[in-house]
């Protein structure tokens, strides 16, 4: 039986941080890096879902 992954909803701010140009502001850069790190390390453990509005 395949392993069922927990579902996680990816909301708009995560996508915004992932696609934004890197900021020169240190605080903003940290806020951008957190979702990037999560995307690479944690996301494979989940089934990600997203709103059709985010895709638009």
C-alpha positions in Angstrom: 0.0 0.0 0.0 1.5 3.4 -0.9 2.3 5.8 1.9 -0.2 8.6 2.3 1.4 12.0 2.7 -0.3 14.7 4.8 -1.8 17.5 2.7 -0.6 21.0 3.0 -2.2 24.1 1.5 0.3 26.5 -0.2 -1.1 30.0 0.2 -0.3 33.0 -1.9 2.5 34.6 0.3 4.6 31.4 -0.1 4.4 31.6 -3.9 5.1 35.3 -3.8 8.3 34.9 -1.7 9.4 32.0 -3.9 9.1 34.0 -7.1 10.2 37.4 -5.9 13.5 38.9 -6.8 16.0 38.8 -4.0 15.7 41.9 -1.8 18.6 44.1 -0.6 16.8 44.4 2.7 18.2 41.9 5.2 14.8 41.2 6.9 13.0 40.8 3.6 15.8 38.5 2.3 15.3 36.3 5.4 11.5 36.2 4.9 12.2 35.1 1.3 14.7 32.4 2.3 12.5 30.7 4.8 9.9 29.4 2.3 12.7 28.5 -0.1 14.3 26.3 2.5 11.0 24.8 3.4 10.1 24.2 -0.2 13.3 22.2 -0.7 13.4 20.3 2.5 9.9 19.8 3.8 7.6 19.9 0.8 8.6 16.4 -0.5 7.0 15.0 2.7 3.6 16.5 1.8 0.9 16.5 -0.9 0.8 20.2 -1.8 -2.5 21.8 -2.8 -3.0 25.3 -4.1 -5.9 27.5 -5.0 -6.8 28.1 -8.6 -6.6 31.8 -7.8 -3.0 31.4 -6.9 -2.3 29.8 -10.3 -3.9 32.8 -12.0 
